[in-house]
């Protein structure tokens, strides 16, 4: 019943493991201290206070019972492990898979710099593919989503709402050809980091898929086939790790950052 997320500090390789359960109980493990510490989730409970009830409700006990049920079911919809976006850890409600909980796509976010929790609402209908990103140049927490074959960048406004900042068409001549030939219809956003967005372009009828890496600075996209005959084909996600120096001790030893 515990949902986890891992956030890594690339400066020194230290990491945090964050876990929570559906009773609004959470703890974080720090590799620096080697200990688990409880963290307060009261702000998550407060975020549910906008739930509407009938004004003519007479039975106060029923009122509180219904209110607690709404809190529980909304929170219960975060049924997958979390992901990292810079200093943020986040969990998606995946409302399309859990329509009986809530028709709104919500995102549970922990800012590991302040250890503050928040629950935010996605600015699009449930079922769209998306990921969060930590982009200081756009004010911090941002969101990338895919709509058909377009990539959208959402940023927060002064009152905490979402504003569509940019929209990028991914339909190059290659994608147009593959889209028709292999029934490639969906773009799944996997992660966004360090000026790159990682996606998967997959077919609704065939086993083929392609991993896409878009450089946001140059707007150039790299493509990696993920064909069914490949020996190591399967579900994938971007990850980043420090590699040992590839050169000898007397040569330039830059630390390389790899992504898959």
RAHU-V836280 format. One record per pair of residues at least 12 apart in sequence whose C-alpha atoms are under 7 Angstrom apart, sorted by the first residue. I is the first residue (numbers start at 1). J is the second residue. D is the distance in Angstrom with one decimal. If there is no record, write none. Layout:
i=<I | I>
j=<J | J>
d=<D | D>
This chain:
i=<1 | 2 | 2 | 2 | 3 | 3 | 3 | 3 | 3 | 3 | 4 | 4 | 4 | 4 | 4 | 4 | 5 | 5 | 5 | 5 | 5 | 5 | 5 | 5 | 6 | 6 | 6 | 7 | 7 | 7 | 14 | 14 | 15 | 15 | 16 | 16 | 16 | 16 | 17 | 17 | 22 | 22 | 24 | 25 | 26 | 26 | 26 | 26 | 27 | 41 | 43 | 43 | 44 | 44 | 44 | 47 | 48 | 73 | 74 | 74 | 77 | 77 | 77 | 78 | 78 | 78 | 79 | 85 | 85 | 85 | 86 | 86 | 87 | 87 | 87 | 88 | 88 | 88 | 88 | 89 | 89 | 89 | 90 | 90 | 90 | 90 | 91 | 91 | 91 | 92 | 92 | 92 | 93 | 93 | 93 | 95 | 96 | 96 | 103 | 104 | 105 | 105 | 105 | 106 | 106 | 106 | 106 | 107 | 107 | 107 | 108 | 123 | 128 | 128 | 128 | 129 | 129 | 129 | 129 | 130 | 130 | 130 | 130 | 130 | 131 | 131 | 131 | 131 | 131 | 131 | 132 | 133 | 133 | 138 | 142 | 142 | 142 | 143 | 145 | 146 | 146 | 146 | 148 | 148 | 149 | 149 | 149 | 149 | 150 | 150 | 150 | 150 | 151 | 151 | 151 | 152 | 152 | 152 | 153 | 153 | 153 | 182 | 182 | 183 | 183 | 183 | 184 | 184 | 184 | 184 | 185 | 185 | 185 | 186 | 186 | 186 | 187 | 187 | 187 | 187 | 188 | 188 | 190 | 191 | 195 | 195 | 195 | 196 | 196 | 196 | 196 | 197 | 197 | 197 | 198 | 198 | 198 | 198 | 199 | 199 | 199 | 200 | 207 | 208 | 208 | 208 | 209 | 209 | 209 | 210 | 210 | 210 | 210 | 211 | 211 | 211 | 211 | 212 | 238 | 238 | 239 | 239 | 240 | 240 | 240 | 241 | 241 | 242 | 242 | 242 | 243 | 243 | 243>
j=<21 | 19 | 20 | 21 | 19 | 20 | 21 | 80 | 81 | 82 | 17 | 18 | 19 | 20 | 81 | 82 | 17 | 18 | 19 | 81 | 82 | 83 | 84 | 89 | 18 | 83 | 84 | 84 | 87 | 89 | 31 | 32 | 30 | 31 | 28 | 29 | 30 | 31 | 29 | 30 | 75 | 76 | 41 | 41 | 38 | 39 | 40 | 41 | 39 | 117 | 117 | 118 | 117 | 118 | 119 | 119 | 71 | 101 | 101 | 102 | 93 | 98 | 101 | 91 | 92 | 93 | 93 | 132 | 133 | 134 | 133 | 134 | 111 | 112 | 113 | 109 | 110 | 111 | 112 | 109 | 110 | 111 | 107 | 108 | 109 | 110 | 107 | 108 | 109 | 106 | 107 | 108 | 105 | 106 | 107 | 126 | 126 | 127 | 126 | 126 | 121 | 122 | 126 | 119 | 120 | 121 | 122 | 119 | 120 | 121 | 120 | 162 | 145 | 146 | 147 | 145 | 146 | 188 | 189 | 143 | 144 | 145 | 146 | 189 | 143 | 144 | 145 | 189 | 190 | 191 | 144 | 192 | 193 | 155 | 154 | 155 | 156 | 155 | 189 | 187 | 188 | 189 | 186 | 187 | 169 | 170 | 171 | 187 | 167 | 168 | 169 | 170 | 167 | 168 | 169 | 166 | 167 | 168 | 165 | 166 | 167 | 203 | 206 | 203 | 204 | 205 | 201 | 202 | 203 | 204 | 202 | 203 | 204 | 201 | 202 | 203 | 199 | 200 | 201 | 202 | 200 | 201 | 237 | 238 | 215 | 216 | 217 | 213 | 214 | 215 | 216 | 213 | 214 | 215 | 212 | 213 | 214 | 238 | 211 | 212 | 213 | 212 | 228 | 226 | 227 | 228 | 225 | 226 | 227 | 223 | 224 | 225 | 226 | 223 | 224 | 225 | 226 | 224 | 259 | 260 | 259 | 260 | 257 | 258 | 259 | 257 | 258 | 255 | 256 | 257 | 255 | 256 | 257>
d=<6.1 | 6.1 | 5.5 | 4.9 | 5.4 | 5.6 | 6.5 | 6.4 | 4.8 | 6.9 | 6.8 | 5.4 | 4.3 | 6.8 | 5.0 | 5.7 | 5.8 | 5.2 | 6.6 | 6.0 | 4.4 | 5.6 | 6.9 | 6.4 | 6.3 | 7.0 | 6.5 | 5.5 | 6.9 | 6.7 | 5.7 | 6.4 | 6.2 | 5.6 | 6.5 | 5.5 | 4.8 | 6.4 | 5.0 | 6.7 | 6.5 | 6.0 | 5.9 | 6.7 | 5.9 | 5.6 | 7.0 | 6.9 | 5.3 | 6.4 | 6.0 | 6.5 | 6.1 | 5.8 | 6.4 | 6.4 | 6.3 | 5.8 | 6.1 | 6.6 | 5.1 | 6.6 | 6.4 | 6.2 | 5.9 | 4.4 | 6.9 | 6.0 | 5.0 | 5.5 | 6.9 | 5.1 | 6.2 | 5.6 | 6.5 | 6.7 | 5.6 | 4.8 | 5.9 | 5.8 | 5.2 | 6.7 | 6.7 | 5.4 | 4.4 | 6.3 | 5.7 | 5.1 | 6.6 | 6.5 | 4.8 | 6.5 | 6.0 | 5.5 | 6.1 | 5.8 | 5.5 | 5.1 | 7.0 | 6.3 | 5.9 | 5.6 | 5.3 | 6.6 | 5.7 | 4.5 | 5.9 | 5.6 | 5.2 | 6.1 | 6.6 | 6.2 | 6.9 | 6.6 | 6.9 | 5.6 | 5.6 | 5.5 | 5.7 | 7.0 | 5.4 | 4.0 | 6.4 | 5.3 | 5.9 | 5.5 | 6.6 | 6.3 | 6.5 | 5.8 | 6.3 | 5.6 | 6.6 | 6.6 | 5.8 | 4.9 | 6.8 | 6.6 | 6.6 | 6.3 | 6.9 | 6.6 | 6.5 | 7.0 | 6.3 | 5.6 | 6.3 | 6.4 | 6.6 | 5.4 | 4.4 | 5.6 | 5.7 | 5.0 | 6.4 | 5.9 | 4.5 | 6.3 | 5.6 | 5.2 | 6.3 | 6.5 | 6.9 | 5.2 | 6.2 | 6.4 | 6.6 | 5.3 | 4.1 | 6.5 | 6.6 | 5.8 | 6.5 | 5.8 | 5.6 | 6.8 | 6.6 | 5.7 | 4.6 | 6.6 | 5.0 | 6.4 | 6.4 | 6.8 | 6.1 | 5.3 | 6.6 | 6.5 | 5.5 | 4.8 | 5.7 | 5.7 | 5.2 | 6.8 | 5.8 | 4.7 | 6.6 | 7.0 | 5.8 | 5.0 | 6.4 | 5.8 | 5.9 | 6.2 | 4.8 | 5.9 | 6.4 | 5.1 | 6.2 | 6.5 | 5.5 | 4.5 | 5.2 | 5.8 | 5.0 | 6.4 | 6.9 | 6.5 | 6.0 | 5.0 | 5.4 | 6.0 | 6.5 | 5.6 | 5.0 | 6.1 | 6.1 | 6.8 | 6.3 | 5.7 | 6.7 | 6.0 | 7.0>
